Amino acid sequence: MAISREDVIYVAGLARLELNEQEIQEYTVQLNSILDYAAMLERLDTEDVVPTAHAVPLHNVLREDEVKGSIKHEKALRNAPDAEEGFFRVPRISLT
C-alpha cells in the first residue's frame, strides 16, 4: 500500500497543516518509507516467537499498603496561595 501525494494533502488538511510543494513531496517519500518498513516486518516469520508485553522482565516494586497518618489540615494550607474556610481556593473555570 502506497501513500499518494493526494493522501498527504488530505491528511494535512485534516490536521490543518499548510504544506508547500517540497514538504508534500518529502512527507510522501517518508510515509512510503515507513509503510515499506512495516511491510518488511509483516513478512518476518514470528511463529516461534513467544508473545511478550515487555522486552525485559519487570518486577512490581510497590510497597505494602499501610495505614498512616496524613498531613495536618493547617499544614497543608500553609503555603496555599489562597484558602477559604479551610479549603484551597482556586479560580473559577468557565465552560463557555
C-alpha distances in whole Angstrom, upper triangle without the diagonal:
4,7,10,13,14,12,14,17,16,16,19,21,21,22,24,23,25,23,24,22,22,21,18,17,18,15,12,13,14,11,8,11,11,7,8,12,10,9,12,14,13,14,18,20,22,24,27,26,28,27,28,28,29,29,33,36,37,40,42,44,45,49,51,52,55,57,59,60,58,59,62,61,63,62,58,59,61,58,57,57,58,59,61,63,62,58,56,55,52,51,50,47,46,44,44
4,6,10,11,9,11,14,14,14,16,19,19,20,22,21,22,20,21,19,19,17,14,13,14,12,9,10,11,8,6,9,10,7,8,12,12,11,14,16,15,17,20,23,24,27,30,29,31,29,30,30,31,31,34,37,38,42,43,45,47,50,52,53,57,58,59,61,59,59,62,61,63,62,58,59,61,58,56,56,57,59,61,63,62,58,55,55,52,51,50,46,46,43,43
4,7,8,6,7,10,11,11,13,15,16,16,19,17,18,16,17,16,16,14,11,11,12,9,6,8,10,7,6,10,10,8,10,13,13,13,16,18,18,20,22,26,27,29,32,31,32,30,31,31,31,31,35,38,38,42,43,45,46,50,52,52,56,57,58,59,57,58,60,59,61,59,56,57,58,55,54,53,55,56,58,61,59,56,53,52,49,48,47,43,43,40,40
4,5,5,7,9,10,11,12,14,16,17,18,17,17,15,16,13,14,13,10,10,12,10,7,9,11,9,9,12,13,12,14,17,17,17,19,21,21,23,26,29,30,33,36,34,36,34,35,34,35,35,38,41,42,45,46,48,49,53,55,56,59,60,61,62,60,60,63,62,63,62,58,59,60,57,56,55,56,58,60,62,61,57,55,54,50,49,48,44,43,41,40
4,5,5,6,9,10,11,12,15,16,16,14,14,12,12,10,11,10,7,7,10,9,6,9,12,10,10,14,15,14,16,19,19,20,22,24,24,26,29,32,33,36,39,37,39,37,37,36,37,37,40,43,44,47,48,49,50,54,56,57,60,61,62,63,60,60,62,61,63,61,58,58,60,56,55,54,55,57,59,62,61,57,54,53,49,48,47,43,42,40,39
4,5,5,6,9,10,10,12,14,15,14,14,12,13,12,14,13,9,10,13,11,9,13,14,13,13,17,17,16,18,21,21,21,24,26,26,28,30,34,35,37,40,38,40,37,38,37,38,38,41,44,44,48,48,50,51,54,56,56,59,61,61,62,60,60,62,61,62,61,57,57,59,56,54,53,54,56,58,60,60,56,53,52,48,47,46,42,41,38,37
4,5,5,6,8,10,11,12,14,13,14,13,15,14,15,13,10,11,13,10,8,12,13,10,11,15,15,13,16,19,18,19,22,23,23,25,28,31,31,34,37,35,36,34,34,33,34,34,38,41,41,44,45,46,47,51,53,53,56,57,58,59,56,57,59,58,59,58,54,55,57,54,52,51,52,54,56,58,57,53,50,50,46,44,43,40,39,36,36
4,5,5,6,8,10,11,12,10,11,9,11,11,12,10,7,9,10,7,6,10,11,9,10,14,14,13,16,18,18,19,22,23,23,26,28,31,32,35,37,35,37,34,34,33,33,34,37,40,40,43,44,45,46,49,52,52,55,56,57,58,55,55,57,56,57,56,53,53,55,51,50,49,50,52,54,56,55,52,49,48,44,43,42,38,37,35,35
4,6,5,6,9,10,10,9,9,8,10,10,12,10,7,10,12,10,9,13,14,12,14,17,17,17,20,22,22,23,26,27,27,29,32,35,36,38,41,39,40,37,37,36,36,37,40,43,43,46,46,48,48,52,54,54,57,58,58,59,56,56,58,57,58,57,53,53,55,52,50,49,50,52,54,56,56,52,49,48,44,42,41,38,36,34,33
4,5,5,6,9,10,10,11,11,13,14,16,14,11,13,15,12,12,15,16,14,15,19,18,17,20,23,22,23,26,27,26,29,32,35,35,37,40,38,39,36,36,35,36,36,40,42,42,45,45,47,47,50,52,52,55,56,57,57,55,55,57,55,57,56,52,52,54,51,49,48,49,51,52,55,54,50,47,46,43,41,40,36,35,32,31
4,5,5,6,8,9,11,11,14,15,16,13,11,14,14,11,11,15,14,12,14,17,16,16,19,20,20,21,24,25,24,27,30,33,32,35,38,35,36,33,33,31,32,33,36,39,38,41,41,43,43,47,49,49,52,53,53,54,51,51,54,52,54,52,49,49,51,48,46,45,46,48,49,52,51,47,44,44,40,38,37,34,33,30,30
4,5,5,6,5,7,7,11,12,14,10,9,12,13,10,11,15,14,13,15,18,17,18,21,22,22,23,26,27,27,30,32,35,35,38,40,38,39,36,35,33,34,34,37,40,40,42,42,44,44,47,50,49,52,53,53,54,51,51,53,52,53,52,48,48,50,47,45,44,45,47,49,51,51,47,44,43,39,37,36,33,32,30,29
4,5,5,6,7,9,12,14,16,13,12,15,16,14,14,18,18,16,19,21,21,21,24,25,25,26,29,30,30,33,35,38,38,40,43,40,41,38,38,36,36,37,40,43,42,45,45,46,46,49,51,51,54,54,54,55,52,52,54,52,53,52,49,48,50,47,45,44,45,47,48,51,50,47,44,42,39,37,35,32,30,28,27
4,5,8,10,12,16,17,19,16,14,18,18,15,16,19,18,16,19,22,20,20,24,25,24,25,28,28,28,32,33,36,36,38,41,38,39,35,35,33,34,35,38,40,39,42,42,43,43,46,48,48,50,51,51,52,49,49,51,49,51,50,46,46,48,45,43,42,43,44,46,48,48,44,41,40,36,34,33,30,28,26,25
4,5,9,11,15,17,18,14,14,17,17,14,16,19,17,16,19,21,19,20,23,24,23,25,28,28,28,32,33,36,35,38,40,38,38,35,34,32,32,33,36,38,37,40,40,41,41,44,46,46,48,49,49,50,47,46,49,47,48,47,44,44,45,42,40,39,40,42,44,46,46,42,39,38,34,32,31,28,27,25,24
4,7,10,13,16,17,14,14,18,18,15,17,20,19,18,21,23,22,23,26,27,26,29,31,31,32,35,37,40,39,42,44,41,42,39,38,35,36,37,39,42,41,43,43,44,44,47,49,48,51,51,51,52,49,48,50,48,49,48,45,44,46,43,41,39,40,42,44,47,46,43,40,38,34,32,31,28,27,25,24
4,6,10,13,14,11,11,14,14,12,14,17,17,16,19,21,20,21,24,25,25,27,30,30,31,34,35,39,38,41,43,41,41,38,37,35,35,36,39,41,41,43,43,44,44,47,50,49,52,53,52,53,50,49,51,49,51,49,46,46,47,44,42,40,42,44,46,49,48,44,41,40,36,34,34,30,29,28,27
4,7,10,12,9,10,13,14,13,15,18,17,17,20,22,22,23,26,27,27,29,31,32,33,36,37,41,41,44,46,43,44,41,41,39,38,39,42,44,44,46,46,47,47,51,53,53,55,56,56,56,53,52,54,53,53,52,49,48,50,46,44,43,44,47,49,52,51,47,44,43,39,37,36,33,32,30,29
4,7,8,6,6,10,10,10,12,14,14,15,17,19,19,21,23,25,25,27,29,30,31,34,35,39,39,42,44,42,43,40,40,38,38,38,41,44,43,46,47,47,48,51,54,54,56,57,57,58,55,54,56,55,56,54,51,51,52,48,47,45,47,49,51,54,54,50,47,45,42,40,39,36,35,34,33
4,6,5,6,9,10,11,12,14,15,16,18,20,21,22,24,26,27,28,30,32,33,35,37,41,41,44,46,44,45,43,42,41,40,40,43,46,46,49,50,50,51,54,57,57,60,61,60,61,58,57,59,58,59,57,54,54,55,51,50,48,50,52,54,58,57,53,50,49,45,43,43,39,38,37,36
4,5,5,6,9,10,11,13,14,15,17,19,20,21,23,25,26,27,29,31,32,33,36,39,40,43,46,43,45,43,43,41,41,41,44,47,47,50,51,52,53,56,59,59,62,63,63,64,61,60,62,61,62,60,57,57,58,55,53,51,53,56,58,61,60,56,53,52,48,46,46,43,42,40,39
4,5,5,6,9,10,11,12,14,16,17,18,20,21,23,25,26,27,29,30,32,34,38,39,42,44,42,43,41,41,40,39,39,42,45,45,48,49,50,51,55,57,58,61,62,62,62,60,59,61,60,61,59,56,56,57,54,52,51,53,55,58,61,60,56,53,52,48,46,46,43,43,41,40
4,5,5,6,8,10,10,12,14,15,16,18,20,21,22,24,25,27,28,30,32,36,36,40,42,39,41,38,38,37,36,36,39,42,42,45,46,47,48,51,54,54,57,58,58,59,56,55,58,57,58,56,53,53,54,50,49,48,50,52,54,57,56,53,49,48,45,43,43,40,39,38,37
4,6,5,6,9,10,10,12,14,15,16,18,20,21,22,24,26,27,29,31,35,35,38,41,39,40,38,38,36,36,36,39,42,42,46,46,48,48,52,55,55,58,59,59,60,57,57,59,58,59,57,54,54,56,52,51,50,51,54,56,59,58,54,51,50,46,44,44,41,40,38,37
4,6,5,6,9,10,11,12,14,16,16,19,20,21,23,25,26,27,30,33,34,38,40,38,40,38,38,37,36,36,39,42,43,46,47,49,50,53,56,56,59,61,61,62,59,59,62,61,62,60,57,57,58,55,53,52,54,56,59,62,60,57,53,53,49,48,47,44,43,41,41
4,5,5,6,9,10,11,12,14,15,17,19,20,21,23,25,26,28,32,32,36,38,36,37,36,35,34,34,33,36,39,40,43,44,45,47,50,53,54,57,58,58,59,57,56,59,58,59,57,54,55,56,52,51,50,52,54,57,60,58,55,51,51,47,46,46,43,42,41,40
4,5,5,6,8,10,10,12,14,15,16,18,20,21,22,24,26,30,30,34,36,34,35,33,33,32,31,31,34,37,37,41,42,43,44,48,50,51,54,55,56,57,54,54,57,56,57,55,52,52,54,50,49,48,50,52,54,57,56,52,49,48,45,43,43,40,40,38,38
4,6,5,6,9,10,11,12,14,15,16,18,20,21,23,25,29,30,33,35,33,35,33,33,32,32,32,35,38,39,42,43,45,46,50,52,53,56,58,58,59,57,57,59,58,60,58,55,55,57,53,52,51,53,55,57,60,59,55,52,51,48,46,46,43,42,40,40
4,6,5,6,9,10,10,12,14,15,16,19,20,21,23,27,28,32,34,32,34,32,32,32,32,31,34,37,38,42,43,45,46,50,52,53,56,58,59,60,58,58,60,60,61,59,56,57,58,55,53,53,55,57,59,62,60,57,53,53,50,48,48,45,45,43,43
4,5,5,6,9,10,11,13,14,15,17,19,20,22,26,26,30,32,30,31,30,29,29,28,27,31,34,35,38,39,41,42,46,49,50,53,55,55,56,54,54,57,56,58,55,52,53,54,51,50,50,51,54,56,58,57,53,50,50,47,46,46,42,42,40,41
4,5,5,6,9,10,11,12,14,15,17,19,21,24,25,28,30,28,30,28,28,27,27,27,30,33,34,37,38,40,41,45,48,48,51,53,54,55,53,53,56,55,57,55,52,52,54,51,50,49,51,53,55,57,56,52,49,49,46,45,44,41,41,39,39
4,5,5,6,9,10,10,12,14,15,17,19,23,24,27,29,28,30,28,28,28,28,28,31,34,35,39,40,42,44,47,50,51,54,56,57,58,56,56,59,59,60,58,55,56,57,54,53,53,54,56,58,61,59,56,53,53,49,48,48,45,44,42,42
4,5,5,6,9,10,11,13,14,16,17,21,22,26,28,26,28,27,27,27,26,25,29,32,33,37,39,40,42,46,49,50,53,55,56,57,55,55,59,58,60,58,54,55,57,54,53,53,54,56,59,61,59,56,53,53,49,49,49,45,45,43,44
4,5,5,6,9,10,11,12,15,16,20,20,24,26,23,25,23,24,23,23,22,26,29,30,34,35,37,39,42,45,46,49,51,52,54,52,52,55,55,57,54,51,52,54,51,50,50,52,53,56,58,56,52,50,50,47,46,46,43,43,41,41
4,5,5,6,9,10,10,13,15,18,19,22,25,23,25,23,24,24,24,23,27,30,31,35,36,39,40,44,46,47,51,53,53,55,53,54,57,57,58,56,53,54,56,53,52,52,54,55,57,59,58,54,51,51,48,48,47,44,44,41,42
4,5,5,6,9,10,11,13,17,18,21,24,22,25,24,25,25,25,24,28,31,33,36,38,40,42,46,48,49,53,55,56,58,56,57,60,59,61,59,56,57,59,56,55,55,57,58,61,63,61,57,55,55,52,51,51,47,48,45,46
4,5,5,6,9,10,11,15,16,19,21,20,22,21,22,22,22,21,24,27,29,33,35,37,39,43,45,46,50,52,53,55,53,54,57,57,59,57,54,55,57,54,53,53,55,57,59,61,59,55,53,53,50,50,50,47,47,45,46
4,5,5,6,9,10,14,14,17,20,18,20,18,19,20,20,19,23,26,28,31,33,35,37,41,43,44,48,50,51,53,51,52,56,55,57,55,52,54,55,53,52,52,54,55,57,59,57,54,51,52,49,48,48,45,45,43,44
4,5,5,7,9,13,14,17,19,18,21,20,21,22,23,22,26,29,30,34,36,38,40,44,46,47,51,53,54,57,55,56,59,59,61,59,56,57,59,56,55,56,57,59,61,62,61,57,55,55,52,52,51,48,48,46,47
4,5,5,7,11,13,16,18,17,20,19,21,22,22,21,24,27,30,33,35,38,40,44,46,48,51,54,55,57,56,57,60,60,62,60,57,58,60,57,56,57,59,60,62,64,62,59,56,57,54,54,53,50,51,48,49
4,5,5,9,10,13,15,14,16,15,17,18,19,17,21,24,26,30,32,34,36,40,42,44,47,50,51,54,52,53,57,57,59,57,54,56,57,55,54,55,56,57,60,61,59,56,53,54,51,52,51,48,49,46,48
4,6,8,9,12,15,14,16,15,17,19,20,19,23,25,27,31,33,36,38,41,43,45,48,51,52,55,53,55,58,58,60,58,55,57,59,56,55,56,57,58,60,62,60,57,54,55,52,52,52,49,49,46,48
4,6,9,11,14,14,17,17,19,21,22,21,24,27,29,33,35,38,40,44,46,47,51,54,55,58,56,58,61,61,64,62,58,60,62,60,59,59,61,62,64,66,64,60,58,59,56,56,56,52,53,50,51
4,6,9,11,11,14,14,17,19,20,18,21,24,27,30,33,35,38,41,43,45,49,52,53,56,55,56,60,60,62,60,57,59,61,58,58,59,60,61,63,65,63,59,57,58,55,56,56,53,53,51,52
4,6,8,9,12,13,16,19,20,18,21,24,26,30,32,35,38,41,43,45,48,51,53,56,55,57,60,61,63,61,58,60,62,60,59,60,62,63,65,66,64,60,58,60,57,58,57,54,55,53,54
4,6,5,8,9,12,15,16,15,18,20,23,26,29,32,34,38,39,41,45,48,49,52,52,53,57,57,60,58,55,57,59,57,56,58,59,60,62,63,60,57,55,57,54,55,55,52,53,50,52
4,6,8,10,13,17,18,18,20,21,24,27,30,33,35,39,40,42,45,48,50,53,53,55,58,59,62,60,57,59,61,59,58,60,61,62,64,65,62,59,57,59,56,57,57,54,55,52,54
4,6,9,12,16,17,16,18,19,22,25,28,31,34,37,38,40,44,47,49,52,52,54,57,58,61,59,56,59,60,59,58,60,61,62,64,64,62,59,57,59,57,58,58,55,56,54,56
4,6,9,12,13,12,15,16,19,22,25,28,30,34,35,37,41,44,46,49,48,50,54,55,57,55,52,55,57,55,54,56,58,58,60,61,58,55,54,55,53,54,54,52,53,51,53
4,6,10,11,11,13,14,16,19,22,25,27,31,32,34,38,41,43,46,45,48,51,52,55,53,50,53,54,53,52,54,55,56,58,58,56,53,51,53,51,52,52,50,51,49,51
4,7,9,10,12,13,15,18,20,23,25,29,30,32,36,39,41,43,43,45,48,49,52,50,47,50,51,50,49,51,52,52,54,55,53,50,48,50,48,49,49,46,48,45,48
4,6,7,9,9,11,14,17,20,22,25,27,29,33,35,37,40,40,42,45,46,49,46,44,46,48,46,46,48,49,49,51,52,50,47,45,47,45,46,46,44,45,43,46
4,7,9,9,10,13,14,18,19,23,25,26,30,33,34,37,36,38,42,42,45,43,40,43,45,43,42,44,45,46,48,49,46,43,41,43,41,43,43,40,42,40,42
4,5,7,8,11,13,16,18,22,24,26,29,32,34,37,36,37,41,42,44,42,39,42,43,42,41,43,45,45,47,48,46,43,41,43,41,42,43,40,42,41,43
4,7,9,13,15,18,20,24,26,29,32,35,36,39,38,40,43,44,47,44,41,44,45,44,43,45,47,48,50,51,48,46,44,45,43,45,45,43,45,43,46
4,6,10,13,15,18,21,24,26,30,33,34,37,36,38,42,43,45,42,40,43,44,42,43,44,46,47,49,50,47,45,43,45,43,45,46,44,46,45,47
4,7,10,13,16,19,21,24,27,30,32,35,35,36,40,41,44,41,39,42,43,42,42,44,46,46,49,49,46,44,42,45,43,45,46,44,46,45,48
4,7,9,12,15,18,20,23,27,28,31,31,33,36,38,40,38,35,38,40,38,39,41,43,43,45,46,43,40,39,41,40,42,43,41,43,42,45
4,6,9,12,14,17,20,24,25,28,28,30,34,36,38,36,34,37,38,37,38,40,42,42,44,44,41,39,38,40,39,42,43,41,44,43,46
4,6,9,11,14,17,20,22,25,25,27,31,32,35,33,31,34,35,34,35,37,39,38,41,41,38,36,35,37,36,39,40,39,41,40,44
4,7,10,12,15,18,19,22,23,25,28,30,33,30,28,32,33,32,33,35,37,37,39,39,36,34,33,36,35,38,39,38,41,40,44
4,7,9,12,15,16,19,19,21,25,27,30,27,25,29,30,30,30,33,34,34,36,36,33,31,30,33,33,35,37,36,39,38,42
4,6,9,12,13,16,17,20,23,25,28,26,24,28,29,29,30,33,34,33,35,35,31,30,30,33,33,36,37,37,40,40,43
4,6,10,12,15,17,20,23,25,28,26,25,28,30,30,31,34,35,34,36,35,31,30,30,34,34,37,38,38,41,41,44
4,7,9,13,14,17,20,22,25,24,22,26,28,28,29,32,33,31,32,32,28,27,28,31,31,35,36,35,39,38,42
4,6,10,12,15,18,20,23,22,21,25,26,27,28,31,32,30,31,30,27,26,27,30,31,35,36,36,39,40,43
4,7,9,13,15,18,21,20,19,22,24,26,26,30,30,28,29,27,24,24,25,28,30,33,34,35,38,38,42
4,6,10,12,15,18,16,16,20,21,23,23,27,27,25,27,26,22,22,23,27,28,32,33,34,37,38,42
4,7,9,12,14,13,13,17,18,20,21,25,25,23,24,22,19,19,20,24,26,30,31,32,36,37,41
4,6,9,12,10,10,13,15,17,17,21,21,19,20,19,16,16,17,21,22,26,28,29,33,34,37
4,6,9,7,7,10,11,13,14,18,18,16,18,18,14,14,15,18,20,24,26,28,31,33,36
4,6,5,6,9,10,13,14,17,17,15,16,15,11,13,14,18,20,24,26,28,32,33,37
4,5,5,6,9,11,11,15,14,11,12,11,8,9,11,14,17,21,23,25,28,30,34
4,5,5,6,10,10,13,13,10,12,11,8,10,11,14,17,21,23,26,29,31,35
4,5,5,8,10,13,14,12,14,14,11,12,12,15,18,21,24,26,30,32,35
4,6,7,8,11,12,10,13,13,10,10,9,13,15,19,21,23,27,29,32
4,6,5,9,8,7,10,10,7,7,7,10,13,16,19,21,25,27,30
4,6,9,10,9,12,13,10,11,10,13,15,18,21,24,27,30,33
4,6,9,9,13,15,13,12,10,12,14,17,20,22,26,28,31
4,5,6,10,13,11,9,7,8,10,13,16,18,22,25,28
4,7,10,14,13,11,8,8,9,11,15,17,21,23,26
4,7,10,10,9,6,5,7,10,13,16,19,22,25
4,7,6,5,5,5,8,11,14,17,20,23,26
4,5,5,6,6,10,12,14,17,20,23,26
4,6,9,9,13,15,17,20,23,25,28
4,7,9,13,16,18,20,24,26,29
4,6,9,13,14,17,20,22,26
4,6,10,12,15,18,21,24
4,7,9,12,15,18,21
4,6,9,12,15,18
4,6,9,13,15
4,6,10,12
4,6,9
4,6
4
